[in-house]
Amino acid sequence: MTKILSLLLFLLFSGIAAAQNILVFGDSLSAGYGIAVVQSWPALLQARLRQEKFPHTVVNASISGETTAGGKSRLPAALQQHKPALVILALGANDGLRGLPVTAARDNLTAMTRAAKMAGAQVLIAGMQLPPNYGPDYTRQFAALFAEVARKEKTALLPFLLEPVAQDDSAFQPDRLHPTAAAQPKILDHVWPALKPLLKSR
């Protein structure tokens, strides 16, 4: 019993047994807008982590309506408070929907990525795409910015967060912007293969 207790204390104070935080830093698509929070893909991610025997704890700091500029201003405090091992950056959709400059979104996402890395966290950038009615040039530049930042900053990339449900009208709430509760497991299944290698590398 004494040896077991000593081992548990060693693991605890060495940090091995301590849970590692995953900070989900996004907008309404990750905040669970229009559905119960427990139905959102970040909440389902926590359940998946437990099922797969990973020690990580999900901290969902997503806010509906958030832009990359807002995220940039909020992130330093979130990093300090939660000290995440991993950060999932899922911002940009509101920049695109408002037609904000792609260069600004790119700069903000780059700044957030660097801040997370400086804090010792790995980063997974979750990209977004826009409907074609925003114009081909803007739509193309917007979709490309996430891969550009990921490549330059050498981070993991999920090119399009909503890819598995984007073409399914039934997967969205009446506003045609926010996925339903039934769509959330599909989003998680899409995120998981990009996230899992980062969990194993810690």
Order of alpha helices (4+ residues) and beta strands (2+ residues): alpha-beta-alpha-alpha-beta-alpha-beta-alpha-alpha-beta-alpha-beta-alpha
